[in-house]
Amino acid sequence: MGSYDHREIEKKWADRWFEEKTYQAKDFSDKPKKYILAEFPYPSGNALHAGHMMRYTVPDVYARYLRMKGYNVLFPMGWDAFGLPAENFAVKSGIHPAITTKKAIESYRVSMRKMGYGIDWEREIDTTDPNYYKWTQWLFLKFFQQGLAEYREMPIWWCEQLKTVLSDEEVLTDKDGNKISERGEYPVERKLLKQWVLKITKYADKLLEGLDQIEFPEAIKSAQRSWIGRSYGANVSFSVNGTKLEVFTTRPDTIFGVTYMAISPESPILETLLRSAVNTEEVTEYIEESKRKSDLEKLKSKDKTGVQLEGVFAKHPFTGENIPLFVADYVLMDYGTGVVMGVPAHDERDFDFAKKLGIKIIPVIETPKDFEGKLYTGSGKMINSAEYNGLDSQDFSEKVIKRLEKEGIGKRETQYKLRDWIFSRQRYWGEPIPLIHTHDGEILSICDIDDPKDVDAKLPLRLPDVPDYTPSSDGASPLERNKEWVNTTDNEGNPARRETNTMPNWAGSCWYFIRFVDPKNSESFADVEKMKYWLPVDKYFGGAEHTTMHLLYSRFWYKFLFDQGLVPNQEPYMWRMNGGLLLGPDGTKMSKSKGNVVEPMDIVENYGADALRACICFLGPYTDTYPWNINGIKSTWRLMKNIHDFHQKVKSANAEISSENVLRALNKLIFNVSSMIESLKMNTAVSEVMIFMNSVKDSGEISQDSWMKFLKVLAPLAPFLAEELWHNISGQETSIHLQPWPEVEARYLESEQIIIPVQINGKVRAEVTFNRALSDDEVKAMILEDQTVKKHIGTSELKKFIYVPGKIANIVL
Ligand code: ANZ
């Protein structure tokens, strides 16, 4: 062995792992399975970018560790390759997106291999591959068959520059309050267009309830909960000249405090009401003006605006009093009924509005004595509420609902903030929607999805290879121009037209984790038995930006498929962690214009992937955001070189046994690194390796056997170097990455005994003392055998057992 040459070592092993399929996951193996998933990338640009390094390195270290711990690990990778960025790049460069995408995928694949990710390459998938999107289309048709895909006129965000519809999530507000597209930052406007929607709202309750079954960080759960935004309340009818004006309220108890009603400027009711108003012109002007504002601006603005519909009044359902009507843009059309009963005494937005427009304010709930705010929005004793004075407001709320229902002027109601998901784009680079519009206006599937022969004959509906894929100036899909493709016939041979919209970016990623289980299946989207073996995903790593989009969309697909009996469980991902960002060396977001972009492949070339992996891990916990630090890579490169050079000393010294000091350091290393990787603290794992290397130099003799154990501990973090040295010293043919993880010898640990508190249903009920070196399963067995613990469990069913190594055990009954 010569000096440390990372280029030679890494090239050699990257190729061999690939040829030998070292990281192949085995279907139906007897070993316990672990499905570790890191969100697959969008292949654009030249190679992996810096952000990917964090996103994949930490999950890869974890997956490698689990493999050595004896699990049958599935760590797959693929390409989420349809969508806007590829298409925009194609439009700009004049190169067809199919070509640019293919090139990008190739370079991503190369850079992932260079990074040493332990991927099962046999399972690679590409969402733009017709063999893949055949099933994306089939799944869409399943939604269509079940009435969950609908063609509907929708108010949508339209971006003139991108010539496309954008979802709420893809629209941002700039510093001047204007709405802009997330991609490209172009202006966007509201338009009414016919769109395909998937009825995710039908799954709102299931999506909420499912959150209790899975281990997602509380921040992600609460973001999904508020995105879904379930509110309980009632719909109440107010009558206006004989017509009904219905409102949704979460506070029926404030009904006697209603002093005005406010209607959204977009409400269709206004057309009728305007006829009775005396100031039609003024109101119409206001309506026009409000079209130019975004929902967020209308809701958030402290400066509420509105105009009264003069000469028209609503009748209070209980008192019969006349209530003035206003058009006000803080009332949104697509929430509740688009009409609000104004209770300025107890609702902040109503209060601001009433103050501005001089509307009277009637408190109906007694303000508690110690209350200091300007406006009491809580519950309490009813006042100014006729015969109900003195009642508790929550009891009164129930009474109001009962009375409304009895009198037929209202009913209990639940509302959601979640909107149905617009599932079509007027763009070229996406999955074609496999539907036709018949000459008499019917919409039909192009195949019978329950007939395998028909499916095979008609799907995939290929994206035609068109020379001109630029968006049309009228907003129609570019496919519209391809008359040969568009004009088709129905089953009876009558002329029909193909649907020309394509699916959104998110379609392919809604089910890719299912396909990894059985990527080459041509008869179904995945084999049932394979799904039963591998699913759900055990650990899912990804980006925070996907909390309310991909992560919610794919849960929705999975729940729907479960209801159709097509997948084996109710939740796709048992556990989730969002990764932080890697910033430029200057601590700001990496961007080409700022010139602070770190190119991972340059670093791999200069310092090696092992050093880069260790450096990334060493930066800090996965969930945090850090600036890139060049000194970090220098020091991890030195670490690799030290290990490499020390290896040769160990080999030539050829010691029979290790000194006590070495054995103590080694066992501490094994113990600590195990628990650190298990709790995903790769940063401290790297520092343990550094500590070990420092101590072992002056700790006396180190045997080859001990050194090989050290190499195994190093393997997940620096897979290339560990492999090279392992083969050099062990004389074995089999990869180090397929060796068992070394066992801790407890007698060498400084403090052998540890005490672990045991929580049962949230309360500490016992403390159990055991040897540090026990495996997690042994610890579990010991805890469940403990007399005090047993007593508390009694005959209850054990729902969950969580053990945080070395810290705490949690039992849920
Ligand atoms: C009267 C009232 C009194 C209300 C009170 C609240 C407090 P969440 O909790 O977010 O679901 N609302 C209903 N539809 C609306 C719309 N389209 N645009 C804007 N606001 C709307 O909010 C429900 C409450 O928001 C409803 O209850 C209604 O005001 C308002 F002390 O009715 B409430």
Residues whose N, C-alpha, C, O or C-beta is under 5 A from the ligand:
A	BS01	ANZ	S231 F248 T249 T250 R251 T254 Y330 V331 L332 M333 Y335 G336 G338 V339 V340 M341 V343 H346 D347
